[in-house]
Amino acid sequence: MDTVLIVDDTAEIRMLLSATLRRAGYEVVEASDGSEVMACVEEQRPDAVILDLMMPNVDGWQALELLKSNADTKAIPVIISSVLRGDEDLAKARRMGAHDYVIKPWSAATLLERLRWVLSDSVAA
């Protein structure tokens, strides 16, 4: 069973994501801030991360940079989940190593499709 780390500062979004992913057969780990990302990744070794960008303290951009600059975590697929919808945000996320980018509000079907894609052998290899 694949494990997914959800990182979002909004409890309701974490609950919705968690319920959606668990119904689809994923194990879920949650973090409410980017400052918790590295500890969660080291402890839980998730197969993918769904990461919000706009969070207090350590935002998603900083968390993405931490994940992608670490040799032990840079291969973990990251899906950005954000209200930011500008082309420059998408381009920046891709440059920084995010595998995908979904704009809030997303549909469960779209999110699950993107998650299956980033976890597929063709992307992970």
PASEBA-1860 file (N, C-alpha, C; in nm, 3 decimals):
! residues 125
1> MDTVLIVD> 0.084/-0.118/0.000/0.000/0.000/0.000/0.089/0.124/0.000 ~ 0.061/0.215/-0.092/0.138/0.339/-0.101/0.098/0.435/0.011 ~ 0.196/0.507/0.062/0.173/0.608/0.166/0.190/0.746/0.105 ~ 0.095/0.836/0.138/0.098/0.972/0.086/0.101/1.069/0.204 ~ 0.194/1.164/0.198/0.202/1.270/0.297/0.124/1.390/0.245 ~ 0.025/1.434/0.322/-0.054/1.552/0.291/0.001/1.667/0.375 ~ 0.036/1.778/0.311/0.087/1.894/0.383/-0.002/2.014/0.347 ~ -0.085/2.055/0.442/-0.175/2.169/0.421/-0.208/2.228/0.557
9> DTAEIRML> -0.210/2.361/0.566/-0.237/2.426/0.693/-0.386/2.432/0.727 ~ -0.473/2.394/0.635/-0.617/2.397/0.659/-0.666/2.258/0.698 ~ -0.715/2.244/0.821/-0.757/2.114/0.873/-0.865/2.050/0.787 ~ -0.959/2.130/0.736/-1.068/2.075/0.655/-1.015/2.014/0.525 ~ -0.916/2.078/0.465/-0.859/2.024/0.341/-0.783/1.895/0.371 ~ -0.710/1.893/0.483/-0.640/1.769/0.520/-0.741/1.656/0.543 ~ -0.853/1.687/0.610/-0.955/1.584/0.635/-1.015/1.533/0.504 ~ -1.047/1.623/0.412/-1.104/1.585/0.283/-1.006/1.501/0.202
17> LSATLRRA> -0.883/1.547/0.194/-0.780/1.472/0.122/-0.757/1.335/0.184 ~ -0.747/1.333/0.315/-0.723/1.208/0.386/-0.834/1.108/0.359 ~ -0.958/1.151/0.371/-1.073/1.062/0.346/-1.073/1.013/0.202 ~ -1.047/1.102/0.108/-1.044/1.065/-0.034/-0.936/0.961/-0.061 ~ -0.818/0.985/-0.008/-0.706/0.893/-0.032/-0.727/0.759/0.037 ~ -0.777/0.761/0.159/-0.799/0.635/0.231/-0.904/0.549/0.159 ~ -1.012/0.614/0.110/-1.115/0.539/0.035/-1.055/0.476/-0.090 ~ -0.953/0.539/-0.146/-0.889/0.487/-0.267/-0.780/0.385/-0.235
25> GYEVVEAS> -0.759/0.356/-0.106/-0.665/0.251/-0.068/-0.525/0.298/-0.029 ~ -0.507/0.427/-0.010/-0.376/0.478/0.029/-0.366/0.491/0.180 ~ -0.245/0.477/0.230/-0.217/0.510/0.369/-0.182/0.659/0.371 ~ -0.225/0.729/0.476/-0.209/0.874/0.478/-0.135/0.920/0.603 ~ -0.044/1.015/0.582/0.027/1.084/0.689/-0.002/1.232/0.667 ~ -0.022/1.308/0.776/-0.057/1.448/0.762/0.043/1.539/0.832 ~ 0.063/1.657/0.772/0.142/1.763/0.834/0.069/1.893/0.809 ~ 0.073/1.983/0.907/-0.001/2.108/0.896/0.086/2.227/0.856
33> DGSEVMAC> 0.214/2.202/0.833/0.304/2.312/0.800/0.428/2.256/0.731 ~ 0.488/2.339/0.649/0.608/2.296/0.579/0.724/2.260/0.670 ~ 0.722/2.315/0.793/0.831/2.284/0.887/0.828/2.139/0.932 ~ 0.715/2.071/0.915/0.701/1.931/0.958/0.738/1.832/0.847 ~ 0.759/1.882/0.726/0.776/1.794/0.611/0.894/1.699/0.625 ~ 1.012/1.751/0.653/1.130/1.664/0.656/1.121/1.559/0.766 ~ 1.072/1.596/0.884/1.057/1.498/0.992/0.958/1.389/0.951 ~ 0.846/1.427/0.891/0.747/1.329/0.847/0.804/1.236/0.740
41> VEEQRPDA> 0.878/1.293/0.647/0.937/1.213/0.539/1.040/1.115/0.596 ~ 1.122/1.162/0.688/1.223/1.074/0.746/1.161/0.962/0.829 ~ 1.054/0.994/0.904/0.989/0.893/0.987/0.901/0.797/0.908 ~ 0.823/0.850/0.815/0.720/0.771/0.748/0.758/0.719/0.609 ~ 0.857/0.779/0.547/0.901/0.740/0.413/0.783/0.730/0.315 ~ 0.711/0.840/0.293/0.596/0.834/0.202/0.640/0.810/0.058 ~ 0.547/0.755/-0.019/0.573/0.730/-0.161/0.546/0.853/-0.246 ~ 0.468/0.947/-0.192/0.438/1.073/-0.261/0.398/1.178/-0.158
49> VILDLMMP> 0.406/1.306/-0.199/0.368/1.418/-0.114/0.270/1.506/-0.190 ~ 0.160/1.544/-0.124/0.069/1.644/-0.178/0.091/1.768/-0.093 ~ 0.136/1.877/-0.156/0.190/1.991/-0.085/0.119/2.121/-0.121 ~ 0.063/2.187/-0.020/0.007/2.321/-0.036/0.122/2.419/-0.043 ~ 0.103/2.531/-0.111/0.209/2.631/-0.121/0.197/2.742/-0.017 ~ 0.074/2.788/0.007/0.053/2.903/0.094/0.025/2.860/0.237 ~ 0.132/2.855/0.317/0.121/2.816/0.457/0.206/2.912/0.540 ~ 0.169/2.932/0.666/0.252/3.017/0.752/0.382/2.946/0.788
57> NVDGWQAL> 0.472/3.020/0.845/0.603/2.968/0.888/0.683/2.921/0.767 ~ 0.691/2.791/0.745/0.762/2.736/0.629/0.658/2.706/0.522 ~ 0.661/2.783/0.412/0.559/2.763/0.309/0.596/2.645/0.218 ~ 0.508/2.616/0.125/0.527/2.502/0.036/0.648/2.515/-0.055 ~ 0.677/2.638/-0.097/0.796/2.659/-0.181/0.922/2.617/-0.105 ~ 0.930/2.659/0.022/1.048/2.626/0.104/1.053/2.476/0.130 ~ 0.937/2.415/0.157/0.933/2.270/0.181/0.974/2.193/0.056 ~ 0.927/2.239/-0.061/0.965/2.174/-0.187/1.115/2.183/-0.209
65> ELLKSNAD> 1.171/2.300/-0.181/1.316/2.317/-0.195/1.392/2.223/-0.102 ~ 1.345/2.209/0.023/1.409/2.117/0.117/1.404/1.973/0.066 ~ 1.287/1.932/0.018/1.271/1.795/-0.031/1.361/1.767/-0.152 ~ 1.364/1.860/-0.244/1.436/1.837/-0.370/1.586/1.861/-0.359 ~ 1.632/1.927/-0.252/1.775/1.949/-0.235/1.841/1.841/-0.150 ~ 1.762/1.747/-0.100/1.814/1.640/-0.015/1.823/1.512/-0.098 ~ 1.940/1.452/-0.102/1.961/1.331/-0.182/1.867/1.217/-0.143 ~ 1.830/1.209/-0.015/1.744/1.101/0.032/1.597/1.120/-0.004
73> TKAIPVII> 1.557/1.244/-0.034/1.414/1.272/-0.056/1.383/1.329/-0.194 ~ 1.484/1.361/-0.273/1.455/1.431/-0.398/1.379/1.347/-0.500 ~ 1.381/1.215/-0.488/1.310/1.130/-0.583/1.162/1.111/-0.546 ~ 1.121/1.155/-0.429/0.981/1.140/-0.388/0.896/1.234/-0.474 ~ 0.795/1.179/-0.543/0.709/1.264/-0.626/0.629/1.361/-0.540 ~ 0.622/1.487/-0.585/0.547/1.591/-0.516/0.441/1.646/-0.609 ~ 0.317/1.649/-0.560/0.208/1.715/-0.630/0.176/1.841/-0.553 ~ 0.183/1.954/-0.620/0.143/2.081/-0.559/-0.009/2.091/-0.566
81> SSVLRGDE> -0.070/2.131/-0.455/-0.215/2.154/-0.447/-0.232/2.296/-0.397 ~ -0.271/2.387/-0.487/-0.269/2.528/-0.450/-0.380/2.608/-0.517 ~ -0.416/2.721/-0.455/-0.508/2.815/-0.518/-0.433/2.903/-0.617 ~ -0.301/2.906/-0.611/-0.222/2.985/-0.706/-0.238/2.923/-0.844 ~ -0.283/3.004/-0.940/-0.313/2.948/-1.070/-0.236/3.014/-1.184 ~ -0.139/3.095/-1.152/-0.062/3.163/-1.256/0.036/3.070/-1.326 ~ 0.058/3.097/-1.454/0.154/3.017/-1.531/0.293/3.020/-1.467 ~ 0.327/3.136/-1.408/0.459/3.148/-1.346/0.472/3.057/-1.223
89> DLAKARRM> 0.360/3.036/-1.150/0.363/2.945/-1.035/0.384/2.801/-1.080 ~ 0.312/2.761/-1.185/0.327/2.626/-1.240/0.469/2.606/-1.291 ~ 0.521/2.703/-1.363/0.658/2.693/-1.416/0.761/2.684/-1.304 ~ 0.743/2.766/-1.201/0.836/2.764/-1.087/0.832/2.628/-1.017 ~ 0.713/2.575/-0.996/0.699/2.444/-0.930/0.769/2.335/-1.010 ~ 0.753/2.337/-1.141/0.818/2.237/-1.226/0.970/2.253/-1.221 ~ 1.017/2.379/-1.230/1.162/2.404/-1.222/1.220/2.353/-1.092 ~ 1.141/2.366/-0.984/1.190/2.324/-0.852/1.180/2.174/-0.830
97> GAHDYVIK> 1.116/2.102/-0.923/1.113/1.956/-0.913/0.979/1.894/-0.881 ~ 0.871/1.975/-0.874/0.738/1.916/-0.852/0.700/1.833/-0.973 ~ 0.634/1.720/-0.948/0.594/1.631/-1.057/0.463/1.674/-1.121 ~ 0.377/1.738/-1.042/0.247/1.780/-1.095/0.195/1.896/-1.012 ~ 0.086/1.957/-1.060/0.031/2.077/-0.998/-0.119/2.074/-1.020 ~ -0.197/2.070/-0.913/-0.343/2.074/-0.924/-0.393/2.200/-0.854 ~ -0.487/2.265/-0.918/-0.540/2.391/-0.867/-0.664/2.363/-0.781 ~ -0.665/2.422/-0.661/-0.781/2.412/-0.573/-0.891/2.502/-0.626
105> PWSAATLL> -1.016/2.464/-0.618/-1.064/2.334/-0.571/-1.049/2.228/-0.680 ~ -0.999/2.113/-0.646/-0.981/2.003/-0.739/-1.091/1.901/-0.715 ~ -1.113/1.817/-0.813/-1.207/1.706/-0.794/-1.127/1.586/-0.742 ~ -1.194/1.502/-0.666/-1.128/1.382/-0.614/-1.076/1.295/-0.728 ~ -1.156/1.284/-0.834/-1.116/1.200/-0.948/-0.987/1.252/-1.012 ~ -0.978/1.383/-1.030/-0.857/1.442/-1.089/-0.736/1.420/-0.999 ~ -0.754/1.446/-0.872/-0.642/1.430/-0.779/-0.594/1.285/-0.776 ~ -0.685/1.191/-0.769/-0.647/1.049/-0.766/-0.579/1.007/-0.896
113> ERLRWVLS> -0.627/1.060/-1.008/-0.563/1.029/-1.137/-0.420/1.080/-1.139 ~ -0.398/1.201/-1.092/-0.264/1.258/-1.088/-0.174/1.181/-0.993 ~ -0.230/1.140/-0.879/-0.152/1.063/-0.783/-0.111/0.929/-0.842 ~ -0.204/0.860/-0.905/-0.170/0.732/-0.970/-0.060/0.752/-1.074 ~ -0.068/0.864/-1.147/0.032/0.891/-1.251/0.171/0.911/-1.189 ~ 0.181/0.994/-1.084/0.314/1.019/-1.026/0.370/0.896/-0.956 ~ 0.283/0.806/-0.914/0.329/0.684/-0.849/0.357/0.571/-0.948 ~ 0.324/0.592/-1.074/0.346/0.487/-1.174/0.495/0.465/-1.197
121> DSVAA> 0.526/0.348/-1.240/0.668/0.312/-1.264/0.734/0.404/-1.365 ~ 0.658/0.451/-1.464/0.720/0.533/-1.569/0.769/0.667/-1.514 ~ 0.701/0.720/-1.414/0.741/0.849/-1.357/0.848/0.828/-1.250 ~ 0.828/0.727/-1.166/0.918/0.704/-1.053/1.056/0.656/-1.098 ~ 1.062/0.597/-1.215/1.189/0.539/-1.260/1.291/0.644/-1.299
END
